[in-house]
Amino acid sequence: MIESLTLRWMLILVLGGTAAWFLIRGVRPGSGGAAPGAAERISHVAHALMAAAMATMFWPMG
């Protein structure tokens, strides 16, 4: 757990933005090129879930 509230929020925003970017990449069709395959989409969604899980680790439990 990180004690600094400012640092905690900065990391939450970075990981939240990363999760959003990967989630968008995983659910929308490709832009200007070939549509990504199923394996690539699954990878993007898995990365979004991982970033969201990492963001929850910055807060104290209970």
C-alpha positions in Angstrom: 0.0 0.0 0.0 1.2 3.5 -0.8 0.9 6.0 2.0 1.0 9.2 -0.2 -2.5 10.0 -1.4 -1.2 12.0 -4.3 1.0 9.3 -5.6 -1.8 6.8 -5.1 -4.2 8.8 -7.2 -1.6 9.4 -9.9 -1.0 5.7 -10.3 -4.8 5.0 -10.2 -5.2 7.5 -13.1 -2.4 5.9 -15.1 -3.6 2.4 -14.6 -7.2 3.5 -15.3 -6.2 5.1 -18.5 -4.2 2.1 -19.5 -7.2 -0.2 -18.7 -9.5 2.0 -20.8 -7.2 2.1 -23.7 -6.8 -1.7 -23.8 -10.5 -2.3 -23.3 -11.3 0.0 -26.2 -8.7 -1.7 -28.4 -10.2 -5.1 -27.4 -13.8 -4.3 -28.2 -13.7 -2.1 -31.3 -12.8 -3.0 -34.8 -9.4 -2.1 -36.2 -9.0 1.4 -37.5 -7.7 1.8 -41.0 -6.3 -1.7 -41.2 -7.3 -5.3 -40.8 -9.5 -6.2 -37.9 -7.5 -7.7 -35.0 -7.9 -11.5 -34.6 -9.5 -13.2 -31.6 -6.2 -13.8 -29.9 -5.3 -10.2 -30.0 -8.7 -9.1 -28.8 -8.5 -11.5 -25.8 -5.0 -10.2 -25.0 -6.2 -6.6 -25.0 -9.1 -7.4 -22.7 -6.9 -9.5 -20.4 -4.5 -6.5 -20.1 -7.4 -4.2 -19.3 -8.5 -6.6 -16.5 -4.9 -6.8 -15.2 -4.6 -3.0 -15.1 -7.9 -2.8 -13.2 -6.7 -5.4 -10.7 -3.4 -3.6 -10.2 -5.3 -0.4 -9.5 -7.2 -2.0 -6.7 -4.0 -3.0 -5.0 -3.2 0.6 -4.1 -6.0 1.0 -1.5 -5.9 -0.4 2.0 -8.2 -3.3 2.8 -10.8 -3.2 5.5 
